[in-house]
Amino acid sequence: MTRKQKAESKTHDGEQAPKKAKPENGKVAIEFDEFCKATREDLSIEQMLLILEANGEESSGSDDEVIARCQDLLFYGPLKKCPVCNSALEYTGRSYTCTGAYSEWSSCPFSTRDPSRKEEALKLPDLVLDSAVSDLIKKHQEPSHRPQRDLGSTDKPFSGMVICLSGRLSRTHNYWRREIEKHGGKVSNSVIGATCLVVSPAERDRGGSSKLAEALERGIPVVREEWLVDSIEKQEAQPLDAYDIASNLVVEGKGILGDKQDPSEEGLESISGELKLYGKRGVHKDSKLQNMGGMIFEKDGILYNCAFALCDQGRRRNDFCIMQLIVVPETCLHLYYKKGRIGGSTRAEERLEEWDIVDDAVKEFVRLFEEITGNEFEPWEREKKFKKKRSKFHPIDMDDVIDARYGGLSLRQLGPAVIHCKLEPFVANFMKVLCSRAIYRYAMTELGSDTPDLPIGMLSNFHLKICEEVLINFIESVKSMKETGQKAEAVWSDFSQRWFTLMPSTRPFIFRDYQELADHAAAALETVRDITVASYLIGDMTGPTIDDPLSDRYMKLGCSISPLEKNSDDYKLILNYLEKTYEPVKVGDIFGKAIVCTDAAAEAAKYGFTAVDRPDGFLILAVASLGEQIIEIKSPPEDTNSLEEKQLGVKGLGRKKPDESEHTIWKDNIKVPCGPLTPSGHKESPLKYNEYAVYNPKQVSIRFVVGVKFEEKGVIHKGEGDKKGIKV
């Protein structure tokens, strides 16, 4: 009831409030239904096609699409083109959506409930004028005789629902709380009484959470984040079972971390063993040929192993594709093909074919490559010549190295690797952490780039360079962008599809601002680049540990590592620094391609991405020299190109700074900012703490790697981050 109706109800002392009269558009809707029934009975598909063509409208599609498009045209008038890309609009049941492509990377995102229509008389072919419904059609031929289609106001899709959120989603919990409440729902921190639990697909891969286990126990639906996105976009709550993520799990089952299971073993082991494609020479596990000695076919320097991705959220596409030619000793050549949705490979299309003639198998592989991408195979493999085609896949260029998530030490290898290591025990344990496949798996899970079918942890430098250029070019174009409204949204949407095609994710979304670019694009690129470096260092450690693989990897680091005694002055200095310069924080902005340092442990600690189930992390303590020419700013610079070219030192002035009265002078006259965090006087700065950007790596020298444990102190559930303490 409306407030007015409630008031009337009280005024009449319990009498039923009068029903609202049907709006005028209700009569129009009834008239349109009768019009549709008559035209469907008396006009053939051929006649409808003639009408569409005569009025310059799209005439392709199924019979039902042609009929609906023609009836809308005849009754309400011809639609104008999309104002964003000039393509045709199509009625989808709740709105008019563009059917065109914004670019070769993305579909056009334009959508409206009140489309513009042409102010011109309809052109009716003679064959239609002779039909039984010609008089009915002529009634709406002139613009002045056409009613306006009123789709009405949208309902709130989450009305009456209580939704629980869990884990790291693509958007913060605070963001989703606002969106859910805006669309009629409520958010609860407890699973009890909830309509559903919304989680990331990574939550299942990581072994689950207590909320997930409780939801399964209580029979509460567990759905992926896309359910929220699609329900809001379609203005209608979508079926929960279509987004189910955990119906085939049980509380005691492998991968769900309930009370009866040790998270340090089963959970870690399950996620570390999931990767199915681990490199350019890796035979996909689902082919079952690896155990038979299968190897990737190689000819004239080309490895016949390709991975592809395609993200077009406008058409509900977020897909991967794998193609491999596999040689099995003493048998024929095999062509393995797999295509499906990223993060949902259980329903993927998959086939394994045997080929007796090698040349025929190669020709089929090349044909499939061209069909999938619209490009020729050899120019891509030899010269990296490739042009993205509309609705076609783009290659994910793998390097000839093993992904650290596969080649690193498994959980069961960690202990034996340390036992057989000749390094000092402290250093051996540190190397064990660096070479553990689980930490790289966790990092990919945090990013949503943990799809088992795509080896994101060993992308080629060529592919990473493409990603970097796409990101930088987009930032530059946005700075000078003149488009506003839906045209501006289309620009951001296009970049988003491009980004998540080149850097596939189980949870793609549309970027909206610089902060999201920093958190989910720049940070992701940096992390993947680091993991790629780790993949080169680690290589294949899946064999016996008796050969002391940790010492070998230590030598590859090219530096020396020694433990710091707890009773040393340096240890006490570091402990003092961390304790006094730490407090809860949020992730901040970008300074371009710089090494960003800070004088507050609070700022540095947020990049550790620890969690309750894995509280251990590392901080880097380095000496940074800003040089002779230093620029002080109160916000991240809009243009970093000149800073990068001149390699200037930049100090971003934060709202808080360490108390200078407690700064300590270390060896070689180096200042250590050990004081507690106090107001700096820069109240308007978007930076909470001082940040220092250095563009020349030679100006930074790493001195300490500090192992820390984060201890929870009153977790906040409103997107403000977790309050944590540090324990060295």
C-alpha positions, -999 to 999 in steps of 0.1 A, spaced: 0 0 0 11 36 -6 13 60 22 -18 77 9 -37 45 9 -25 37 44 -37 71 56 -71 66 39 -73 31 56 -68 47 90 -93 75 83 -121 51 74 -115 32 106 -105 -1 90 -125 2 58 -107 -11 28 -89 16 8 -104 21 -26 -85 5 -55 -65 27 -77 -80 32 -112 -61 15 -139 -38 40 -157 -45 50 -192 -16 29 -205 -36 -1 -193 -61 5 -221 -33 9 -245 -18 -24 -234 -51 -42 -240 -55 -26 -274 -19 -37 -283 -26 -73 -272 -57 -73 -295 -36 -58 -323 -9 -84 -319 -35 -112 -320 -50 -99 -352 -18 -92 -371 -4 -126 -361 -34 -144 -375 -37 -123 -407 -2 -114 -417 23 -139 -429 60 -139 -420 68 -128 -456 45 -98 -453 60 -88 -420 95 -90 -435 84 -67 -463 71 -42 -438 104 -42 -418 125 -39 -450 102 -11 -464 108 9 -432 145 3 -429 143 -20 -399 163 -52 -392 146 -82 -408 169 -110 -395 162 -134 -366 137 -161 -358 100 -159 -367 91 -149 -332 116 -120 -332 104 -108 -366 68 -109 -355 75 -90 -322 96 -64 -340 70 -58 -368 41 -55 -343 60 -30 -322 68 -10 -354 32 -10 -367 15 0 -334 40 24 -318 61 35 -348 96 29 -361 125 32 -337 154 55 -340 189 40 -340 210 36 -309 224 70 -298 257 53 -288 266 32 -318 238 38 -344 226 2 -344 191 -12 -342 172 -14 -309 153 -45 -298 125 -49 -273 136 -75 -247 106 -78 -226 115 -51 -200 134 -25 -220 148 -17 -255 184 -28 -258 209 -22 -286 217 -52 -308 249 -38 -322 286 -39 -313 305 -9 -298 338 -23 -310 353 -56 -320 358 -62 -283 323 -56 -269 286 -53 -276 269 -19 -271 256 -16 -236 228 10 -244 194 2 -229 163 23 -223 127 20 -213 116 50 -233 132 49 -268 130 77 -294 108 70 -324 108 84 -359 82 111 -367 73 98 -401 45 79 -418 49 41 -421 56 27 -455 32 -2 -462 38 -26 -492 9 -32 -515 7 -69 -504 0 -56 -469 -26 -30 -479 -46 -58 -495 -46 -79 -463 -76 -83 -439 -60 -61 -413 -51 -32 -435 -76 -8 -419 -63 -17 -384 -27 -11 -396 -35 22 -413 -50 34 -380 -15 38 -367 3 48 -399 6 85 -391 28 96 -361 -1 116 -346 -22 85 -343 3 63 -324 2 59 -286 34 60 -266 46 27 -251 48 31 -213 67 3 -197 60 17 -163 83 20 -134 105 -9 -125 98 -31 -95 125 -36 -68 139 -70 -76 149 -78 -40 117 -68 -22 111 -90 8 145 -107 5 173 -111 31 206 -116 15 239 -127 31 273 -119 16 305 -139 21 341 -137 9 359 -114 -15 334 -104 -42 343 -82 -72 327 -53 -54 330 -44 -17 303 -57 7 295 -20 14 288 -14 -22 265 -45 -25 247 -35 8 238 -1 -8 227 -17 -40 206 -44 -24 189 -20 0 183 4 -29 165 -24 -48 143 -34 -19 163 -60 -1 181 -63 32 216 -75 40 223 -98 70 257 -108 84 241 -141 95 231 -170 72 202 -178 96 170 -165 81 186 -155 48 170 -160 14 203 -169 0 241 -166 5 261 -148 -22 297 -159 -27 325 -158 -52 332 -190 -71 366 -188 -55 350 -194 -21 343 -230 -31 377 -235 -47 395 -222 -15 377 -248 6 347 -227 16 339 -207 47 319 -212 79 290 -193 63 291 -216 33 291 -247 55 263 -233 76 242 -225 45 246 -260 33 236 -274 67 204 -253 67 195 -258 30 199 -221 21 207 -215 -16 243 -205 -23 247 -184 -55 274 -166 -73 277 -128 -75 263 -127 -110 228 -133 -95 229 -98 -80 242 -82 -112 216 -99 -134 187 -93 -111 194 -56 -109 200 -53 -146 168 -71 -155 149 -55 -126 136 -89 -116 150 -115 -92 165 -143 -112 159 -180 -104 183 -189 -76 190 -224 -90 203 -210 -122 232 -194 -102 237 -222 -78 273 -228 -68 273 -255 -42 243 -278 -45 266 -308 -51 286 -303 -19 281 -316 15 294 -301 48 318 -330 54 328 -332 18 363 -324 5 368 -287 0 343 -275 26 361 -264 57 337 -275 84 347 -283 120 355 -319 111 382 -309 85 416 -295 89 418 -263 67 456 -265 66 455 -298 47 424 -307 28 415 -272 18 450 -262 7 456 -295 -11 423 -293 -30 430 -259 -43 466 -266 -52 457 -296 -73 430 -280 -94 451 -264 -122 445 -283 -154 466 -264 -179 500 -253 -166 521 -241 -196 528 -241 -233 540 -277 -230 514 -288 -205 490 -315 -216 455 -306 -203 446 -329 -174 410 -335 -187 424 -352 -218 437 -380 -196 467 -384 -219 493 -370 -196 494 -402 -176 500 -421 -209 531 -401 -216 514 -376 -238 533 -345 -250 523 -314 -269 530 -318 -306 558 -296 -319 566 -289 -356 590 -264 -371 594 -246 -338 557 -243 -331 540 -259 -301 504 -268 -311 488 -257 -278 465 -226 -277 443 -210 -251 417 -184 -258 393 -161 -239 362 -140 -248 344 -116 -225 313 -98 -237 290 -92 -208 263 -77 -230 258 -111 -246 265 -130 -214 298 -143 -227 327 -151 -205 342 -181 -221 375 -199 -226 387 -224 -253 416 -248 -253 431 -266 -283 459 -291 -282 476 -315 -305 490 -343 -283 515 -370 -292 512 -403 -273 541 -427 -277 533 -457 -300 498 -444 -308 482 -419 -332 481 -381 -328 452 -367 -307 433 -334 -310 419 -322 -277 393 -294 -278 375 -278 -248 352 -248 -247 330 -234 -220 322 -207 -195 351 -195 -173 345 -208 -138 319 -233 -150 338 -259 -169 317 -288 -157 293 -279 -185 320 -273 -211 320 -287 -246 348 -312 -248 361 -337 -274 392 -358 -280 398 -370 -316 424 -395 -330 442 -387 -362 463 -412 -381 477 -386 -406 498 -358 -390 492 -333 -418 454 -338 -416 455 -332 -378 476 -300 -383 451 -288 -410 422 -293 -386 440 -275 -358 447 -246 -381 411 -246 -393 397 -245 -358 421 -216 -349 408 -195 -378 372 -204 -369 376 -194 -333 396 -162 -338 390 -151 -374 428 -150 -378 455 -171 -394 474 -195 -372 511 -191 -384 513 -153 -384 501 -153 -348 525 -181 -336 556 -168 -355 551 -130 -356 523 -123 -331 502 -107 -358 466 -107 -346 435 -86 -351 406 -90 -327 373 -98 -346 338 -92 -333 324 -121 -312 356 -141 -317 381 -153 -292 415 -137 -284 445 -159 -277 460 -160 -242 497 -161 -250 514 -187 -228 551 -188 -222 571 -220 -224 574 -222 -186 554 -240 -159 528 -221 -139 539 -217 -102 505 -230 -91 515 -264 -107 553 -264 -105 555 -252 -69 558 -274 -39 526 -292 -29 515 -293 7 529 -327 13 563 -317 -2 569 -287 21 582 -305 51 605 -330 32 618 -301 11 630 -283 43 644 -315 58 666 -321 27 677 -285 23 713 -275 31 704 -239 38 702 -224 72 668 -235 87 653 -200 88 662 -193 52 650 -228 41 616 -221 57 614 -187 39 623 -204 6 596 -230 13 570 -203 15 582 -186 -18 581 -220 -36 548 -232 -23 522 -235 -50 494 -227 -25 503 -190 -20 501 -184 -58 469 -202 -60 455 -180 -32 467 -149 -50 449 -159 -81 418 -167 -61 418 -133 -46 419 -118 -81 392 -140 -95 418 -153 -121 419 -188 -107 401 -206 -136 418 -240 -138 417 -241 -176 437 -210 -182 474 -207 -170 473 -170 -160 504 -176 -138 527 -179 -168 516 -154 -194 543 -143 -219 560 -109 -216 543 -101 -249 508 -107 -235 516 -88 -203 528 -59 -224 495 -58 -243 476 -57 -211 498 -28 -198 494 -8 -230 456 -13 -230 454 -1 -194 476 29 -199 460 40 -232 425 37 -216 436 59 -187 450 85 -211 418 85 -232 395 89 -202 414 120 -191 404 137 -223 371 120 -228 342 144 -237 314 118 -237 289 118 -209 259 97 -198 254 64 -216 281 72 -242 307 75 -214 294 43 -199 299 26 -232 336 37 -232 341 21 -198 322 -9 -208 343 -15 -239 375 -13 -219 361 -37 -193 353 -63 -220 387 -58 -235 404 -61 -201 387 -93 -190 393 -109 -224 430 -103 -221 431 -110 -183 403 -135 -178 384 -136 -146 357 -158 -130 339 -125 -120 342 -98 -147 324 -66 -142 321 -31 -157 348 -7 -143 333 27 -132 361 48 -119 399 52 -113 397 35 -79 383 3 -95 410 5 -121 436 7 -94 421 -21 -73 411 -46 -100 431 -39 -131 465 -23 -122 468 -44 -90 458 -76 -109 483 -69 -137 511 -63 -111 502 -95 -93 501 -117 -124 534 -102 -136 550 -111 -102 536 -146 -103 550 -150 -138 584 -141 -125 579 -166 -97 570 -193 -123 603 -187 -140 622 -190 -107 603 -221 -94 600 -241 -126 590 -277 -120 594 -288 -83 569 -317 -85 597 -343 -84 616 -358 -54 628 -333 -28 659 -353 -19 678 -333 -45 674 -301 -24 653 -280 -48 651 -251 -23 689 -245 -24 688 -244 -62 660 -218 -62 678 -198 -36 709 -195 -59 686 -183 -87 674 -153 -65 708 -137 -70 710 -123 -34 718 -133 1 692 -138 28 702 -141 65 679 -141 96 678 -112 120 684 -120 156 655 -110 179 678 -94 204 695 -72 178 690 -35 176 677 -37 140 650 -62 151 639 -39 179 639 -9 155 617 -28 130 593 -39 157 590 -4 170 584 10 135 556 -16 127 538 -12 160 537 26 159 528 31 123 500 7 119 462 11 119 432 -2 98 433 10 62 418 8 27 434 4 -7 443 37 -24 452 52 -58 477 48 -86 510 67 -93 516 53 -127 545 29 -134 564 37 -101 577 19 -71 555 32 -44 568 33 -8 553 46 24 565 56 58 535 39 75 532 2 80 494 7 78 497 17 42 521 -12 32 502 -39 51 470 -36 31 488 -51 1 494 -84 19 459 -95 12 458 -118 42 427 -134 56 415 -151 88 424 -185 74 459 -174 63 471 -146 85 508 -148 77 523 -123 53 554 -104 44 563 -67 44 593 -52 26 614 -27 43 635 -7 18 657 24 17 643 48 -9 660 79 -22 638 105 -39 667 122 -55 676 159 -56 644 171 -74 613 162 -53 577 171 -61 552 173 -32 515 167 -41 483 163 -21 466 139 -46 478 114 -72 489 132 -104 467 132 -134 496 129 -158 524 106 -148 542 105 -181 564 134 -175 573 121 -140 582 87 -156 603 103 -183 622 127 -160 623 100 -132 614 126 -106 608 117 -70 572 123 -58 559 127 -22 522 123 -18 512 142 13 488 122 35 464 132 62 485 114 87 523 111 92 547 95 117 555 118 146 588 133 136 600 137 172 604 99 174 622 94 140 654 73 143 686 77 125 699 43 112 733 34 97 746 56 68 725 85 81 692 69 70 660 82 86 635 57 99 600 71 106 593 53 139 568 78 154 531 71 160 507 83 133 495 119 139 476 145 119 498 161 92 477 192 86 467 181 51 431 175 59 418 177 23 443 151 9 427 119 -5 458 100 7 455 89 43 493 84 47 524 97 30 533 78 -2 566 81 -21 568 73 -58 602 65 -73 605 59 -111 641 46 -111 646 12 -95 682 21 -87 668 45 -61 653 17 -40 673 -9 -20 656 -38 -2 670 -43 32 645 -65 52 618 -90 44 596 -90 75 574 -120 83 542 -108 101 510 -123 114 478 -103 114 456 -108 144 419 -99 141 407 -72 165 370 -66 160 362 -72 123 340 -46 106 313 -60 82 304 -27 64 331 -25 37 354 -4 59 381 -32 60 392 -54 89 408 -41 120 440 -60 124 470 -60 146 505 -70 135 526 -96 152 562 -100 140 
